[in-house]
């Protein structure tokens, strides 16, 4: 690898790190579904199934989404990660994470409690 290529990679790496910091600001206290399910002690698929049965989540085009009743209530935020395609093009992947309020909602639903909105 030439010095020029190394410099380019370093600049690109710094750019991606800065983009991630900007995009993910405010999600430090959030958890992915996998992390939350692990903390609770059940498989993530079981957690999702229970949330679907309780009309918290629904499937839309192979993705899980909050139902209208739970949208825009501060239960989730979004994080970004970046990957390079085979073509070398940088691609952003956006995925939901649960806020502390969302984590409480899920734990309450799994425990069968009535949840105040």
C-alpha positions in Angstrom: 0.0 0.0 0.0 1.4 3.4 -1.0 1.8 6.3 1.4 -0.9 8.2 -0.6 -3.3 5.2 -0.2 -2.6 5.1 3.6 -3.3 8.8 3.9 -6.6 8.5 2.0 -7.7 5.6 4.2 -6.9 7.6 7.3 -8.8 10.6 6.1 -11.8 8.3 5.2 -11.6 6.6 8.6 -11.7 9.9 10.4 -14.6 11.1 8.3 -16.6 8.0 9.1 -15.9 8.3 12.8 -17.0 11.9 12.8 -20.2 11.0 10.9 -21.0 8.3 13.4 -20.5 10.6 16.4 -22.8 13.2 14.8 -25.5 10.8 13.8 -25.5 8.8 17.0 -25.4 11.7 19.4 -28.1 11.2 22.0 -28.3 7.5 21.8 -25.7 6.6 24.4 -28.3 5.4 26.9 -30.2 3.4 24.3 -30.1 -0.3 23.8 -30.6 -2.5 20.7 -33.3 -5.2 20.9 -30.6 -7.8 21.1 -28.9 -6.1 24.1 -32.3 -5.6 25.9 -33.4 -9.2 25.4 -30.1 -10.4 26.7 -30.5 -8.2 29.8 -34.0 -9.6 30.3 -32.8 -13.1 29.7 -35.0 -14.2 26.8 -34.2 -14.7 23.1 -34.7 -11.6 21.0 -37.2 -13.4 18.7 -39.4 -14.3 21.7 -39.3 -10.7 22.9 -40.3 -9.5 19.4 -43.1 -12.1 19.3 -44.5 -10.9 22.6 -44.4 -7.3 21.5 -46.2 -8.1 18.3 -48.9 -10.0 20.3 -49.3 -6.9 22.5 -49.6 -4.6 19.5 -46.4 -2.7 20.3 -44.6 -3.8 17.2 -45.8 -4.8 13.7 -44.1 -6.1 10.6 -43.8 -3.9 7.6 -41.8 -5.2 4.6 -39.7 -7.6 6.7 -38.9 -4.9 9.2 -40.3 -4.5 12.8 -41.9 -1.1 13.5 -43.7 0.4 16.4 -47.4 0.5 15.9 -49.1 3.9 15.5 -50.2 3.8 19.1 -46.5 3.8 20.3 -44.9 6.0 17.6 -43.5 9.4 18.4 -43.7 8.9 22.2 -40.0 8.8 22.9 -39.7 5.0 23.0 -37.0 4.7 20.2 -34.3 6.6 18.5 -32.1 5.7 15.6 -28.4 4.9 15.3 -26.2 4.7 12.2 -23.3 2.6 11.2 -21.3 2.7 8.0 -20.2 -0.1 5.7 -18.4 -0.1 2.4 -20.1 -1.9 -0.5 -18.1 -4.2 -2.8 -17.9 -1.2 -5.2 -16.0 0.8 -2.5 -19.0 3.1 -2.0 -19.8 4.1 1.6 -23.2 3.0 2.7 -25.1 4.2 5.8 -27.2 1.7 7.7 -29.8 3.1 10.1 -31.4 1.0 12.8 -33.7 1.6 15.8 -32.6 1.5 19.4 -34.7 1.6 22.6 -34.6 4.7 24.8 -34.8 4.2 28.6 -38.5 5.0 28.3 -38.8 2.3 25.6 -36.9 -0.2 27.7 -39.3 0.4 30.6 -42.3 -0.1 28.3 -40.9 -3.4 27.0 -40.1 -4.7 30.5 -43.6 -3.7 31.7 -45.2 -5.4 28.7 -43.2 -8.6 29.4 -44.2 -8.5 33.0 -47.9 -8.1 32.0 -48.3 -4.6 33.7 -50.6 -1.9 32.4 -48.5 0.8 30.9 -49.1 4.5 31.3 -48.5 6.4 28.1 
